[in-house]
Amino acid sequence: LTFLNTLSKMHLRFEIDDDGIRFLGDGPPPPAIALETDVHPGFMTDWQQPFTVLLTQADGMSVVHETIYEDRFGYTQALQEMGAHIGLYAKCLGEVQCRFREQQYAHSCVVRGPTPLKATQLDIPDIRAGCSYILAALCADGLSEVYGIDHIERGYENLDRKLRKLGAQIERVQERDLVV
């Protein structure tokens, strides 16, 4: 429910029926929002990375505040290299003063969008970063190469086939690599 409520806040359209959820595309860029990770039923920390990619396409300044795990923004460097405008902060930028507030490492970020992303080569370091890299590659202009998809396969079986069914131009060129 939190996931769908967040999409609603961004004015993204979807329909729910007996077969599942159908997301309705095209339209103006969604508005920027503030996200704060939390335990269930809050905004799950595993959604943070793919939503940050979405926020690169949102209109305005979005804030992401990670309150559950430390060191969850490593993937943003690759997004920055693709052209994303992301600033990392050691301050709590959300409503909650989290347990990381006195620590000296980034646990909040500000994303300015919409930003056109450019194609690149990406090496997946872990499952969460991998999902965000594939989504960013799909958003990017041009042809991206994504290496190390075995990390993705642990949690998203046959993701390339599922994305193709949704209309993505993606193909597996070797067992461990994708071209998007």
Secondary structure per residue as TSV (DSSP state, phi and psi in degrees):
chain	resnum	aa	ss	phi	psi
A	1	L	-	360.0	-40.9
A	2	T	H	-60.5	-41.2
A	3	F	H	-57.7	-50.5
A	4	L	H	-67.6	-36.7
A	5	N	H	-62.8	-37.6
A	6	T	H	-66.3	-41.7
A	7	L	H	-62.2	-39.4
A	8	S	H	-62.9	-40.7
A	9	K	H	-59.8	-29.1
A	10	M	T	-90.2	6.8
A	11	H	T	61.8	28.3
A	12	L	-	-88.9	135.3
A	13	R	E	-94.1	143.4
A	14	F	E	-155.3	159.4
A	15	E	E	-127.2	141.4
A	16	I	E	-113.1	128.6
A	17	D	E	-140.6	-172.2
A	18	D	T	-63.0	-24.5
A	19	D	T	-86.0	-11.9
A	20	G	E	137.1	-144.9
A	21	I	E	-116.6	131.1
A	22	R	E	-111.5	121.9
A	23	F	E	-94.6	133.7
A	24	L	E	-104.4	118.6
A	25	G	-	-90.4	-172.9
A	26	D	-	57.5	142.6
A	27	G	S	146.7	-176.8
A	28	P	S	-69.2	162.2
A	29	P	-	-57.6	141.5
A	30	P	-	-68.3	158.3
A	31	P	B	-74.1	154.2
A	32	A	-	-66.0	150.2
A	33	I	-	-140.7	172.4
A	34	A	E	-109.0	130.8
A	35	L	E	-118.1	143.3
A	36	E	E	-137.9	119.6
A	37	T	B	-70.8	153.5
A	38	D	-	-160.4	168.9
A	39	V	S	-73.4	163.9
A	40	H	T	-55.8	134.2
A	41	P	T	-94.0	19.7
A	42	G	S	-74.5	-170.8
A	43	F	B	-74.8	112.2
A	44	M	-	-65.1	140.7
A	45	T	G	-62.3	-29.5
A	46	D	G	-69.9	-16.0
A	47	W	G	-85.2	-15.0
A	48	Q	H	-58.0	-46.3
A	49	Q	H	-65.5	-51.6
A	50	P	H	-64.6	-33.6
A	51	F	H	-68.4	-32.0
A	52	T	H	-63.5	-37.8
A	53	V	H	-61.3	-46.4
A	54	L	H	-57.2	-39.9
A	55	L	H	-66.8	-22.4
A	56	T	T	-65.7	-18.4
A	57	Q	T	-104.4	-2.2
A	58	A	S	-79.8	155.8
A	59	D	B	-90.7	108.0
A	60	G	E	118.6	-163.0
A	61	M	E	-100.6	116.8
A	62	S	E	-103.4	153.6
A	63	V	E	-122.7	135.5
A	64	V	E	-122.9	124.4
A	65	H	E	-119.4	111.7
A	66	E	-	-89.0	114.8
A	67	T	-	-110.7	-4.5
A	68	I	S	-100.1	-56.0
A	69	Y	-	-117.9	147.8
A	70	E	S	-84.4	160.7
A	71	D	S	58.3	48.4
A	72	R	-	-105.1	8.3
A	73	F	-	-111.8	14.9
A	74	G	T	-59.0	-32.5
A	75	Y	T	-66.4	-19.5
A	76	T	H	-67.4	-24.2
A	77	Q	H	-60.9	-43.8
A	78	A	H	-64.2	-38.9
A	79	L	H	-64.6	-38.9
A	80	Q	H	-62.9	-40.3
A	81	E	H	-64.7	-24.3
A	82	M	T	-84.1	-4.6
A	83	G	T	112.9	-2.5
A	84	A	-	-67.3	143.3
A	85	H	E	-99.5	96.7
A	86	I	E	-130.2	125.6
A	87	G	E	-110.6	134.6
A	88	L	E	-102.1	143.3
A	89	Y	E	-138.2	143.3
A	90	A	S	-84.5	-8.8
A	91	K	S	-82.3	154.4
A	92	C	-	-77.3	108.7
A	93	L	-	-97.0	4.7
A	94	G	S	-98.2	-172.5
A	95	E	S	-74.5	-29.3
A	96	V	S	-93.6	132.7
A	97	Q	-	-81.7	104.4
A	98	C	-	-86.7	178.3
A	99	R	T	-68.9	-10.5
A	100	F	T	-93.9	3.5
A	101	R	T	-59.8	-29.7
A	102	E	T	-99.5	4.0
A	103	Q	S	-84.8	158.4
A	104	Q	S	-108.5	45.8
A	105	Y	S	-137.4	157.5
A	106	A	-	-67.8	125.9
A	107	H	-	-138.1	12.0
A	108	S	E	-138.1	150.7
A	109	C	E	-142.8	154.7
A	110	V	E	-117.2	129.8
A	111	V	E	-116.7	124.6
A	112	R	E	-106.0	127.9
A	113	G	E	-145.1	-179.3
A	114	P	-	-77.2	145.4
A	115	T	-	-126.8	124.8
A	116	P	-	-68.0	130.1
A	117	L	-	-95.7	147.2
A	118	K	B	-111.3	149.3
A	119	A	-	-64.6	152.6
A	120	T	-	-162.7	-178.2
A	121	Q	E	-99.3	133.9
A	122	L	E	-127.3	132.9
A	123	D	E	-107.5	118.4
A	124	I	-	-77.3	120.8
A	125	P	-	-89.5	-25.2
A	126	D	S	-161.8	172.9
A	127	I	H	-62.9	-43.7
A	128	R	H	-68.4	-45.9
A	129	A	H	-62.1	-39.6
A	130	G	H	-59.5	-44.0
A	131	C	H	-61.2	-44.1
A	132	S	H	-67.6	-35.9
A	133	Y	H	-64.1	-43.1
A	134	I	H	-65.0	-43.4
A	135	L	H	-63.0	-41.3
A	136	A	H	-64.3	-40.8
A	137	A	H	-62.7	-37.0
A	138	L	H	-67.6	-31.1
A	139	C	H	-78.0	-23.5
A	140	A	S	-75.4	150.6
A	141	D	B	-79.7	131.0
A	142	G	S	100.5	-173.6
A	143	L	-	-101.1	120.7
A	144	S	-	-105.9	150.9
A	145	E	E	-117.1	131.1
A	146	V	E	-120.2	121.7
A	147	Y	E	-110.0	147.7
A	148	G	-	85.2	37.8
A	149	I	T	-72.0	-4.9
A	150	D	H	-59.2	-29.5
A	151	H	H	-62.8	-40.0
A	152	I	H	-68.7	-42.2
A	153	E	H	-59.7	-24.6
A	154	R	T	-64.9	-29.2
A	155	G	T	-122.0	-17.8
A	156	Y	S	-131.6	77.1
A	157	E	T	-60.4	132.0
A	158	N	T	53.9	39.9
A	159	L	H	-58.6	-39.1
A	160	D	H	-60.9	-42.9
A	161	R	H	-64.6	-42.4
A	162	K	H	-64.3	-40.6
A	163	L	H	-68.1	-36.8
A	164	R	H	-61.1	-39.7
A	165	K	H	-62.1	-25.5
A	166	L	T	-88.2	-1.3
A	167	G	T	104.7	2.5
A	168	A	-	-70.6	143.1
A	169	Q	-	-93.3	96.3
A	170	I	-	-147.0	138.0
A	171	E	E	-144.4	149.0
A	172	R	E	-88.4	120.5
A	173	V	E	-97.5	-24.0
A	174	Q	E	-145.9	173.0
A	175	E	T	-56.5	-33.4
A	176	R	T	-107.8	3.9
A	177	D	E	-129.7	148.8
A	178	L	E	-126.1	150.3
A	179	V	E	-116.8	125.9
A	180	V	-	-118.7	360.0
